Structures are given as structure tokens and as C-alpha cells.
Amino acid sequence: MRVLIPSALHSYTGGARAEADGETLAEVLADLDRHHPGIRFRMIDEQNRIRRHIRFFSENIQIRDLDHTLPAAGELIIVQALSGG
């Protein structure tokens, strides 16, 4: 599966695109973390919940559950909100 990475996380992947395997969002993120250590923690907190500033989209649908099944040949888009003061 192709994964589109937000610019704030490019330091982990070296660019805007990465590849990861898995049937669910959780599996894809685990595989992404195997290839790019530390990236999962930037998106998933210690309670295994999606961080509030992260959004995942696949097939034009926002994914809110780590157990959501993803299409094998699909694309996962990760969006990170900007904040500041």
C-alpha cells in the first residue's frame, strides 16, 4: 500500500511517500514503523489511540479506528494538523 506522509514526518521517511503492508490501519502503521522507527508514536499515543492532530484517509473516507480494514492495493493518506500560538 502506498502511504502519503505529511511534511512534518518526512524526517522519518525521507520524503512524502512510503510503502507499507497490512490488512488494517494498525497493521499498516506497525509495518511503517518497522521500516521507519519512531513514526508510529508520532501518530498513535500510549493508550493506542490516534492522536488528536492526526487524520487518516483511504478511499475518500476518514478512518477513525485502528481495526479498520484497508484495501491491499489502496492508498493511505496521513494528514497532520498544524498548531501553534
Backbone as CSV, one residue per row, in Angstrom:
resi,resn,N_x,N_y,N_z,CA_x,CA_y,CA_z,C_x,C_y,C_z
1,MET,0.845,-1.163,0.000,0.000,0.000,0.000,0.900,1.238,0.000
2,ARG,0.490,2.212,-0.787,1.219,3.473,-0.801,0.696,4.342,0.342
3,VAL,1.631,4.973,1.072,1.274,5.833,2.193,1.812,7.226,1.908
4,LEU,0.918,8.220,1.934,1.330,9.608,1.746,1.603,10.207,3.119
5,ILE,2.805,10.731,3.278,3.312,11.191,4.566,3.260,12.714,4.636
6,PRO,2.740,13.287,5.733,2.741,14.744,5.863,4.167,15.271,6.052
7,SER,4.389,16.500,5.657,5.744,17.068,5.680,6.379,17.038,7.068
8,ALA,5.583,17.151,8.122,6.142,17.132,9.482,6.778,15.785,9.827
9,LEU,6.448,14.735,9.074,7.004,13.405,9.348,8.008,12.941,8.293
10,HIS,8.369,13.809,7.377,9.334,13.454,6.334,10.692,13.080,6.910
11,SER,11.023,13.588,8.091,12.324,13.256,8.690,12.417,11.757,8.991
12,TYR,11.294,11.083,9.154,11.286,9.647,9.397,11.418,8.849,8.107
13,THR,10.737,9.298,7.068,10.663,8.522,5.828,11.590,9.033,4.735
14,GLY,12.085,10.240,4.880,12.933,10.812,3.853,12.167,11.393,2.678
15,GLY,10.848,11.464,2.801,10.067,12.025,1.707,8.583,11.901,1.944
16,ALA,7.821,12.225,0.905,6.369,12.318,1.009,5.646,10.999,0.791
17,ARG,6.361,9.958,0.381,5.719,8.677,0.100,6.497,7.547,0.765
18,ALA,5.740,6.526,1.157,6.340,5.313,1.720,5.453,4.140,1.329
19,GLU,5.955,2.937,1.517,5.192,1.716,1.267,5.068,0.959,2.575
20,ALA,3.909,0.354,2.795,3.679,-0.456,3.992,2.644,-1.515,3.676
21,ASP,2.743,-2.644,4.370,1.812,-3.749,4.181,0.961,-3.932,5.423
22,GLY,-0.213,-4.494,5.238,-1.108,-4.813,6.339,-2.545,-4.782,5.882
23,GLU,-3.386,-5.502,6.616,-4.810,-5.547,6.285,-5.605,-4.460,6.993
24,THR,-5.133,-4.017,8.147,-5.829,-2.987,8.920,-4.920,-1.767,9.072
25,LEU,-5.525,-0.677,9.519,-4.733,0.524,9.767,-3.627,0.221,10.776
26,ALA,-3.935,-0.504,11.838,-2.937,-0.844,12.856,-1.771,-1.620,12.249
27,GLU,-2.061,-2.582,11.389,-1.007,-3.381,10.761,-0.156,-2.552,9.810
28,VAL,-0.788,-1.673,9.055,-0.038,-0.805,8.137,0.884,0.118,8.926
29,LEU,0.383,0.698,10.018,1.224,1.584,10.827,2.360,0.828,11.501
30,ALA,2.114,-0.410,11.922,3.172,-1.227,12.520,4.259,-1.528,11.490
31,ASP,3.849,-1.846,10.257,4.821,-2.119,9.204,5.588,-0.852,8.839
32,LEU,4.895,0.254,8.775,5.550,1.535,8.508,6.596,1.821,9.581
33,ASP,6.265,1.529,10.834,7.195,1.756,11.947,8.390,0.799,11.888
34,ARG,8.211,-0.398,11.372,9.339,-1.330,11.214,10.366,-0.772,10.235
35,HIS,9.872,-0.119,9.196,10.767,0.444,8.181,11.263,1.843,8.548
36,HIS,10.493,2.554,9.370,10.818,3.934,9.749,10.589,4.084,11.257
37,PRO,11.513,3.558,12.066,11.326,3.513,13.522,10.971,4.868,14.135
38,GLY,9.949,4.832,14.991,9.526,6.027,15.707,8.350,6.759,15.096
39,ILE,8.030,6.489,13.842,6.971,7.255,13.172,5.592,6.959,13.765
40,ARG,5.339,5.716,14.168,4.026,5.351,14.712,3.705,6.152,15.966
41,PHE,4.701,6.340,16.830,4.471,7.069,18.079,4.058,8.519,17.826
42,ARG,4.433,9.073,16.705,4.024,10.443,16.365,2.551,10.511,15.973
43,MET,1.938,9.336,15.683,0.544,9.290,15.247,-0.381,8.593,16.242
44,ILE,0.170,7.668,17.013,-0.613,6.854,17.956,-0.035,7.063,19.357
45,ASP,-0.907,7.333,20.338,-0.419,7.626,21.688,-0.195,6.360,22.518
46,GLU,0.168,6.551,23.787,0.488,5.451,24.685,-0.725,4.572,25.001
47,GLN,-1.927,5.089,24.832,-3.147,4.324,25.058,-3.658,3.658,23.769
48,ASN,-2.813,3.654,22.759,-3.131,3.052,21.460,-4.317,3.739,20.781
49,ARG,-4.358,5.063,20.919,-5.394,5.870,20.261,-4.728,6.803,19.251
50,ILE,-5.490,7.125,18.221,-4.997,8.072,17.218,-4.871,9.444,17.879
51,ARG,-3.710,10.068,17.722,-3.504,11.400,18.310,-4.483,12.388,17.687
52,ARG,-4.911,13.367,18.476,-5.995,14.253,18.040,-5.629,15.144,16.856
53,HIS,-4.358,15.334,16.583,-3.961,16.179,15.454,-3.665,15.375,14.182
54,ILE,-3.937,14.077,14.208,-3.681,13.204,13.063,-5.004,12.714,12.479
55,ARG,-5.070,12.690,11.156,-6.226,12.139,10.447,-5.713,11.160,9.395
56,PHE,-6.437,10.072,9.224,-6.120,9.067,8.209,-7.281,8.988,7.225
57,PHE,-6.953,8.890,5.943,-7.965,8.773,4.900,-7.584,7.654,3.935
58,SER,-8.587,6.895,3.530,-8.421,5.882,2.500,-9.722,5.835,1.711
59,GLU,-9.604,5.826,0.407,-10.767,5.811,-0.485,-11.752,6.931,-0.156
60,ASN,-11.225,8.120,0.124,-12.009,9.324,0.428,-12.847,9.205,1.701
61,ILE,-12.465,8.307,2.603,-13.163,8.125,3.870,-12.175,8.336,5.012
62,GLN,-12.590,9.122,6.010,-11.738,9.292,7.178,-11.805,8.030,8.036
63,ILE,-10.654,7.549,8.430,-10.556,6.343,9.245,-10.329,6.763,10.692
64,ARG,-11.180,6.293,11.575,-11.102,6.670,12.987,-10.781,5.489,13.896
65,ASP,-10.622,4.306,13.308,-10.448,3.085,14.089,-9.223,2.323,13.577
66,LEU,-8.344,1.929,14.487,-7.137,1.201,14.097,-7.453,-0.169,13.497
67,ASP,-8.628,-0.711,13.776,-9.014,-2.016,13.238,-9.687,-1.928,11.871
68,HIS,-9.779,-0.722,11.330,-10.409,-0.521,10.015,-9.611,-1.271,8.943
69,THR,-10.307,-2.052,8.132,-9.670,-2.813,7.049,-9.382,-1.886,5.871
70,LEU,-8.174,-2.031,5.322,-7.745,-1.207,4.196,-7.586,-2.069,2.947
71,PRO,-7.842,-1.504,1.773,-7.641,-2.263,0.533,-6.148,-2.487,0.281
72,ALA,-5.783,-3.699,-0.123,-4.370,-4.061,-0.294,-3.641,-3.164,-1.290
73,ALA,-4.295,-2.812,-2.364,-3.646,-2.003,-3.404,-4.013,-0.530,-3.272
74,GLY,-4.521,-0.144,-2.125,-5.002,1.216,-1.940,-3.921,2.206,-1.553
75,GLU,-4.395,3.341,-1.112,-3.522,4.427,-0.701,-4.024,4.951,0.640
76,LEU,-3.113,5.144,1.560,-3.415,5.720,2.864,-2.842,7.123,2.893
77,ILE,-3.680,8.087,3.216,-3.234,9.478,3.306,-3.234,9.863,4.779
78,ILE,-2.097,10.338,5.246,-1.958,10.793,6.624,-1.909,12.313,6.595
79,VAL,-2.787,12.943,7.378,-2.852,14.403,7.450,-2.560,14.798,8.879
80,GLN,-1.669,15.758,9.037,-1.327,16.248,10.366,-1.704,17.718,10.464
81,ALA,-2.562,18.032,11.426,-2.970,19.426,11.640,-1.811,20.235,12.180
82,LEU,-1.780,21.486,11.840,-0.776,22.399,12.365,-1.365,23.154,13.534
83,SER,-0.533,23.416,14.499,-0.998,24.201,15.645,0.138,25.110,16.081
84,GLY,-0.213,26.024,16.909,0.810,26.952,17.395,0.157,28.168,17.998
85,GLY,0.966,29.079,18.378,0.403,30.255,19.015,1.103,31.502,18.596
